[in-house]
Amino acid sequence: EVRVKDNTLDLTKREFDLLQYLLENKNIVINRETLLEHIWGYDFSGETNAVDVYIRYLRAKIEEPFGLKFIHTVRGVGYVIKDE
């Protein structure tokens, strides 16, 4: 279950898995290839922009409605959730 400011959010399994992996690796920049490997599996044969799409979904569900910013893009590298 994901809660933000006393609101329960509905996430897909993939969104939840991505968020959980980023949180488990807080303050570590994770590149797209590593995220694809861990979240989509070794046999994933789609486009690498799948990570970017799902990050956008998470931002739309978690950050934008609540005025938060905690998923950070490290340009040319990947994504990180930082302790603020």
N, CA, C and O atoms as a GROMACS GRO file, in nm:
protein
  336
    1GLU      N    1   0.085  -0.118   0.000
    1GLU     CA    2   0.000   0.000   0.000
    1GLU      C    3   0.089   0.124   0.000
    1GLU      O    4   0.188   0.131   0.072
    2VAL      N    5   0.051   0.219  -0.082
    2VAL     CA    6   0.125   0.346  -0.090
    2VAL      C    7   0.033   0.456  -0.040
    2VAL      O    8  -0.080   0.472  -0.086
    3ARG      N    9   0.086   0.532   0.056
    3ARG     CA   10   0.010   0.643   0.112
    3ARG      C   11   0.092   0.771   0.103
    3ARG      O   12   0.212   0.773   0.130
    4VAL      N   13   0.024   0.879   0.064
    4VAL     CA   14   0.084   1.011   0.059
    4VAL      C   15  -0.011   1.107   0.128
    4VAL      O   16  -0.126   1.123   0.087
    5LYS      N   17   0.038   1.170   0.233
    5LYS     CA   18  -0.044   1.267   0.308
    5LYS      C   19  -0.183   1.211   0.339
    5LYS      O   20  -0.284   1.275   0.309
    6ASP      N   21  -0.188   1.094   0.400
    6ASP     CA   22  -0.312   1.027   0.440
    6ASP      C   23  -0.402   0.985   0.325
    6ASP      O   24  -0.520   0.955   0.347
    7ASN      N   25  -0.350   0.983   0.204
    7ASN     CA   26  -0.426   0.936   0.088
    7ASN      C   27  -0.366   0.806   0.039
    7ASN      O   28  -0.245   0.796   0.018
    8THR      N   29  -0.451   0.706   0.020
    8THR     CA   30  -0.406   0.578  -0.035
    8THR      C   31  -0.408   0.590  -0.187
    8THR      O   32  -0.507   0.633  -0.245
    9LEU      N   33  -0.298   0.551  -0.249
    9LEU     CA   34  -0.286   0.562  -0.394
    9LEU      C   35  -0.299   0.426  -0.460
    9LEU      O   36  -0.255   0.324  -0.406
   10ASP      N   37  -0.360   0.425  -0.576
   10ASP     CA   38  -0.371   0.304  -0.656
   10ASP      C   39  -0.257   0.302  -0.757
   10ASP      O   40  -0.250   0.386  -0.846
   11LEU      N   41  -0.169   0.205  -0.741
   11LEU     CA   42  -0.058   0.188  -0.834
   11LEU      C   43  -0.069   0.051  -0.900
   11LEU      O   44  -0.117  -0.044  -0.839
   12THR      N   45  -0.024   0.043  -1.023
   12THR     CA   46  -0.015  -0.087  -1.088
   12THR      C   47   0.100  -0.164  -1.023
   12THR      O   48   0.181  -0.105  -0.951
   13LYS      N   49   0.107  -0.293  -1.047
   13LYS     CA   50   0.216  -0.373  -0.991
   13LYS      C   51   0.352  -0.319  -1.038
   13LYS      O   52   0.445  -0.311  -0.958
   14ARG      N   53   0.362  -0.284  -1.163
   14ARG     CA   54   0.489  -0.235  -1.216
   14ARG      C   55   0.526  -0.100  -1.155
   14ARG      O   56   0.643  -0.078  -1.121
   15GLU      N   57   0.429  -0.011  -1.139
   15GLU     CA   58   0.455   0.118  -1.074
   15GLU      C   59   0.502   0.095  -0.930
   15GLU      O   60   0.597   0.158  -0.885
   16PHE      N   61   0.432   0.005  -0.859
   16PHE     CA   62   0.469  -0.025  -0.721
   16PHE      C   63   0.611  -0.083  -0.714
   16PHE      O   64   0.691  -0.041  -0.631
   17ASP      N   65   0.641  -0.178  -0.801
   17ASP     CA   66   0.774  -0.241  -0.802
   17ASP      C   67   0.884  -0.139  -0.830
   17ASP      O   68   0.990  -0.143  -0.768
   18LEU      N   69   0.858  -0.048  -0.923
   18LEU     CA   70   0.956   0.056  -0.956
   18LEU      C   71   0.977   0.149  -0.836
   18LEU      O   72   1.091   0.180  -0.801
   19LEU      N   73   0.869   0.194  -0.775
   19LEU     CA   74   0.880   0.281  -0.659
   19LEU      C   75   0.952   0.210  -0.545
   19LEU      O   76   1.040   0.268  -0.481
   20GLN      N   77   0.917   0.086  -0.519
   20GLN     CA   78   0.981   0.009  -0.413
   20GLN      C   79   1.132  -0.006  -0.438
   20GLN      O   80   1.212   0.011  -0.346
   21TYR      N   81   1.171  -0.036  -0.561
   21TYR     CA   82   1.312  -0.053  -0.593
   21TYR      C   83   1.389   0.078  -0.573
   21TYR      O   84   1.500   0.079  -0.519
   22LEU      N   85   1.329   0.188  -0.617
   22LEU     CA   86   1.394   0.319  -0.598
   22LEU      C   87   1.407   0.351  -0.449
   22LEU      O   88   1.510   0.403  -0.406
   23LEU      N   89   1.304   0.322  -0.371
   23LEU     CA   90   1.309   0.348  -0.227
   23LEU      C   91   1.410   0.259  -0.156
   23LEU      O   92   1.479   0.303  -0.064
   24GLU      N   93   1.420   0.134  -0.199
   24GLU     CA   94   1.518   0.042  -0.139
   24GLU      C   95   1.661   0.086  -0.170
   24GLU      O   96   1.755   0.050  -0.098
   25ASN      N   97   1.678   0.163  -0.276
   25ASN     CA   98   1.810   0.212  -0.317
   25ASN      C   99   1.818   0.363  -0.305
   25ASN      O  100   1.881   0.430  -0.387
   26LYS      N  101   1.753   0.417  -0.201
   26LYS     CA  102   1.749   0.561  -0.179
   26LYS      C  103   1.890   0.619  -0.178
   26LYS      O  104   1.982   0.560  -0.123
   27ASN      N  105   1.904   0.736  -0.240
   27ASN     CA  106   2.030   0.810  -0.250
   27ASN      C  107   2.132   0.745  -0.344
   27ASN      O  108   2.248   0.786  -0.347
   28ILE      N  109   2.089   0.645  -0.419
   28ILE     CA  110   2.175   0.581  -0.519
   28ILE      C  111   2.112   0.604  -0.656
   28ILE      O  112   1.995   0.572  -0.676
   29VAL      N  113   2.188   0.660  -0.748
   29VAL     CA  114   2.136   0.682  -0.883
   29VAL      C  115   2.131   0.547  -0.954
   29VAL      O  116   2.232   0.476  -0.963
   30ILE      N  117   2.014   0.512  -1.004
   30ILE     CA  118   1.993   0.384  -1.073
   30ILE      C  119   1.973   0.413  -1.222
   30ILE      O  120   1.885   0.491  -1.259
   31ASN      N  121   2.054   0.350  -1.306
   31ASN     CA  122   2.039   0.375  -1.449
   31ASN      C  123   1.921   0.296  -1.506
   31ASN      O  124   1.871   0.202  -1.445
   32ARG      N  125   1.879   0.336  -1.624
   32ARG     CA  126   1.761   0.277  -1.688
   32ARG      C  127   1.778   0.127  -1.711
   32ARG      O  128   1.684   0.050  -1.692
   33GLU      N  129   1.898   0.086  -1.752
   33GLU     CA  130   1.923  -0.055  -1.781
   33GLU      C  131   1.905  -0.140  -1.655
   33GLU      O  132   1.848  -0.250  -1.662
   34THR      N  133   1.953  -0.091  -1.542
   34THR     CA  134   1.937  -0.164  -1.416
   34THR      C  135   1.790  -0.172  -1.378
   34THR      O  136   1.743  -0.277  -1.333
   35LEU      N  137   1.718  -0.063  -1.395
   35LEU     CA  138   1.574  -0.064  -1.365
   35LEU      C  139   1.501  -0.161  -1.457
   35LEU      O  140   1.413  -0.235  -1.411
   36LEU      N  141   1.535  -0.161  -1.585
   36LEU     CA  142   1.473  -0.256  -1.678
   36LEU      C  143   1.501  -0.400  -1.635
   36LEU      O  144   1.412  -0.485  -1.638
   37GLU      N  145   1.624  -0.426  -1.595
   37GLU     CA  146   1.662  -0.561  -1.554
   37GLU      C  147   1.585  -0.605  -1.430
   37GLU      O  148   1.535  -0.718  -1.425
   38HIS      N  149   1.576  -0.518  -1.331
   38HIS     CA  150   1.515  -0.556  -1.203
   38HIS      C  151   1.362  -0.550  -1.204
   38HIS      O  152   1.297  -0.630  -1.136
   39ILE      N  153   1.304  -0.459  -1.278
   39ILE     CA  154   1.159  -0.441  -1.276
   39ILE      C  155   1.091  -0.516  -1.390
   39ILE      O  156   0.986  -0.578  -1.370
   40TRP      N  157   1.149  -0.512  -1.509
   40TRP     CA  158   1.087  -0.575  -1.624
   40TRP      C  159   1.141  -0.717  -1.650
   40TRP      O  160   1.078  -0.796  -1.719
   41GLY      N  161   1.257  -0.747  -1.594
   41GLY     CA  162   1.315  -0.880  -1.612
   41GLY      C  163   1.416  -0.886  -1.726
   41GLY      O  164   1.416  -0.800  -1.815
   42TYR      N  165   1.500  -0.985  -1.721
   42TYR     CA  166   1.607  -1.000  -1.820
   42TYR      C  167   1.554  -1.015  -1.962
   42TYR      O  168   1.619  -0.971  -2.057
   43ASP      N  169   1.437  -1.076  -1.977
   43ASP     CA  170   1.386  -1.104  -2.111
   43ASP      C  171   1.301  -0.991  -2.168
   43ASP      O  172   1.236  -1.009  -2.271
   44PHE      N  173   1.301  -0.877  -2.103
   44PHE     CA  174   1.223  -0.764  -2.153
   44PHE      C  175   1.282  -0.717  -2.285
   44PHE      O  176   1.402  -0.690  -2.294
   45SER      N  177   1.198  -0.708  -2.388
   45SER     CA  178   1.249  -0.672  -2.520
   45SER      C  179   1.186  -0.545  -2.574
   45SER      O  180   1.188  -0.521  -2.695
   46GLY      N  181   1.130  -0.464  -2.488
   46GLY     CA  182   1.066  -0.340  -2.532
   46GLY      C  183   1.165  -0.226  -2.543
   46GLY      O  184   1.286  -0.246  -2.533
   47GLU      N  185   1.113  -0.110  -2.563
   47GLU     CA  186   1.197   0.010  -2.572
   47GLU      C  187   1.246   0.050  -2.435
   47GLU      O  188   1.178   0.027  -2.335
   48THR      N  189   1.364   0.110  -2.429
   48THR     CA  190   1.418   0.153  -2.301
   48THR      C  191   1.344   0.274  -2.244
   48THR      O  192   1.367   0.310  -2.129
   49ASN      N  193   1.257   0.338  -2.322
   49ASN     CA  194   1.182   0.450  -2.268
   49ASN      C  195   1.069   0.404  -2.176
   49ASN      O  196   0.997   0.487  -2.121
   50ALA      N  197   1.053   0.272  -2.158
   50ALA     CA  198   0.952   0.221  -2.065
   50ALA      C  199   0.978   0.275  -1.925
   50ALA      O  200   0.883   0.309  -1.854
   51VAL      N  201   1.102   0.285  -1.885
   51VAL     CA  202   1.136   0.339  -1.753
   51VAL      C  203   1.088   0.483  -1.743
   51VAL      O  204   1.026   0.521  -1.644
   52ASP      N  205   1.118   0.562  -1.844
   52ASP     CA  206   1.078   0.703  -1.844
   52ASP      C  207   0.925   0.717  -1.836
   52ASP      O  208   0.874   0.804  -1.766
   53VAL      N  209   0.855   0.632  -1.908
   53VAL     CA  210   0.709   0.636  -1.908
   53VAL      C  211   0.656   0.606  -1.768
   53VAL      O  212   0.567   0.676  -1.719
   54TYR      N  213   0.709   0.503  -1.703
   54TYR     CA  214   0.661   0.466  -1.570
   54TYR      C  215   0.702   0.566  -1.463
   54TYR      O  216   0.630   0.585  -1.365
   55ILE      N  217   0.817   0.630  -1.479
   55ILE     CA  218   0.855   0.739  -1.389
   55ILE      C  219   0.753   0.853  -1.402
   55ILE      O  220   0.712   0.912  -1.303
   56ARG      N  221   0.714   0.881  -1.526
   56ARG     CA  222   0.613   0.986  -1.549
   56ARG      C  223   0.480   0.948  -1.483
   56ARG      O  224   0.414   1.034  -1.425
   57TYR      N  225   0.440   0.820  -1.492
   57TYR     CA  226   0.318   0.775  -1.426
   57TYR      C  227   0.326   0.797  -1.274
   57TYR      O  228   0.232   0.847  -1.213
   58LEU      N  229   0.440   0.759  -1.215
   58LEU     CA  230   0.458   0.778  -1.071
   58LEU      C  231   0.452   0.925  -1.032
   58LEU      O  232   0.389   0.962  -0.934
   59ARG      N  233   0.518   1.007  -1.111
   59ARG     CA  234   0.516   1.151  -1.082
   59ARG      C  235   0.373   1.206  -1.089
   59ARG      O  236   0.334   1.290  -1.007
   60ALA      N  237   0.297   1.160  -1.187
   60ALA     CA  238   0.160   1.208  -1.203
   60ALA      C  239   0.071   1.163  -1.087
   60ALA      O  240  -0.022   1.235  -1.050
   61LYS      N  241   0.099   1.048  -1.030
   61LYS     CA  242   0.015   0.996  -0.922
   61LYS      C  243   0.062   1.039  -0.784
   61LYS      O  244  -0.020   1.056  -0.693
   62ILE      N  245   0.193   1.057  -0.766
   62ILE     CA  246   0.247   1.082  -0.633
   62ILE      C  247   0.293   1.226  -0.614
   62ILE      O  248   0.264   1.287  -0.511
   63GLU      N  249   0.364   1.280  -0.710
   63GLU     CA  250   0.423   1.413  -0.691
   63GLU      C  251   0.326   1.526  -0.726
   63GLU      O  252   0.301   1.613  -0.643
   64GLU      N  253   0.274   1.524  -0.846
   64GLU     CA  254   0.194   1.637  -0.894
   64GLU      C  255   0.071   1.669  -0.808
   64GLU      O  256   0.049   1.785  -0.775
   65PRO      N  257  -0.010   1.568  -0.771
   65PRO     CA  258  -0.130   1.602  -0.693
   65PRO      C  259  -0.100   1.660  -0.555
   65PRO      O  260  -0.183   1.730  -0.497
   66PHE      N  261   0.019   1.630  -0.502
   66PHE     CA  262   0.051   1.669  -0.364
   66PHE      C  263   0.160   1.776  -0.357
   66PHE      O  264   0.204   1.813  -0.248
   67GLY      N  265   0.204   1.826  -0.472
   67GLY     CA  266   0.307   1.929  -0.474
   67GLY      C  267   0.441   1.880  -0.422
   67GLY      O  268   0.516   1.957  -0.361
   68LEU      N  269   0.472   1.754  -0.446
   68LEU     CA  270   0.597   1.695  -0.399
   68LEU      C  271   0.696   1.681  -0.515
   68LEU      O  272   0.658   1.681  -0.632
   69LYS      N  273   0.823   1.668  -0.478
   69LYS     CA  274   0.928   1.641  -0.576
   69LYS      C  275   1.032   1.555  -0.508
   69LYS      O  276   1.118   1.606  -0.437
   70PHE      N  277   1.024   1.424  -0.529
   70PHE     CA  278   1.123   1.338  -0.464
   70PHE      C  279   1.188   1.239  -0.560
   70PHE      O  280   1.292   1.182  -0.526
   71ILE      N  281   1.132   1.216  -0.678
   71ILE     CA  282   1.198   1.134  -0.779
   71ILE      C  283   1.279   1.231  -0.865
   71ILE      O  284   1.222   1.313  -0.937
   72HIS      N  285   1.410   1.219  -0.858
   72HIS     CA  286   1.497   1.312  -0.929
   72HIS      C  287   1.559   1.244  -1.051
   72HIS      O  288   1.601   1.128  -1.045
   73THR      N  289   1.563   1.317  -1.161
   73THR     CA  290   1.628   1.270  -1.282
   73THR      C  291   1.773   1.315  -1.280
   73THR      O  292   1.801   1.433  -1.259
   74VAL      N  293   1.864   1.222  -1.302
   74VAL     CA  294   2.005   1.256  -1.319
   74VAL      C  295   2.029   1.242  -1.469
   74VAL      O  296   2.043   1.132  -1.522
   75ARG      N  297   2.034   1.355  -1.534
   75ARG     CA  298   2.038   1.360  -1.680
   75ARG      C  299   2.149   1.272  -1.738
   75ARG      O  300   2.265   1.281  -1.698
   76GLY      N  301   2.110   1.186  -1.831
   76GLY     CA  302   2.206   1.099  -1.896
   76GLY      C  303   2.246   0.978  -1.815
   76GLY      O  304   2.326   0.896  -1.862
   77VAL      N  305   2.192   0.965  -1.692
   77VAL     CA  306   2.230   0.852  -1.607
   77VAL      C  307   2.108   0.770  -1.568
   77VAL      O  308   2.097   0.654  -1.606
   78GLY      N  309   2.015   0.830  -1.493
   78GLY     CA  310   1.898   0.755  -1.446
   78GLY      C  311   1.816   0.833  -1.346
   78GLY      O  312   1.796   0.954  -1.362
   79TYR      N  313   1.770   0.763  -1.242
   79TYR     CA  314   1.680   0.824  -1.144
   79TYR      C  315   1.724   0.791  -1.003
   79TYR      O  316   1.793   0.692  -0.978
   80VAL      N  317   1.683   0.878  -0.910
   80VAL     CA  318   1.718   0.860  -0.769
   80VAL      C  319   1.609   0.923  -0.683
   80VAL      O  320   1.551   1.026  -0.719
   81ILE      N  321   1.583   0.860  -0.569
   81ILE     CA  322   1.501   0.921  -0.464
   81ILE      C  323   1.598   0.958  -0.354
   81ILE      O  324   1.671   0.874  -0.301
   82LYS      N  325   1.597   1.088  -0.320
   82LYS     CA  326   1.692   1.139  -0.220
   82LYS      C  327   1.622   1.165  -0.088
   82LYS      O  328   1.504   1.199  -0.084
   83ASP      N  329   1.699   1.148   0.021
   83ASP     CA  330   1.651   1.193   0.151
   83ASP      C  331   1.649   1.344   0.147
   83ASP      O  332   1.748   1.407   0.109
   84GLU      N  333   1.538   1.402   0.184
   84GLU     CA  334   1.527   1.549   0.182
   84GLU      C  335   1.529   1.602   0.324
   84GLU      O  336   1.521   1.723   0.344
   0.00000   0.00000   0.00000
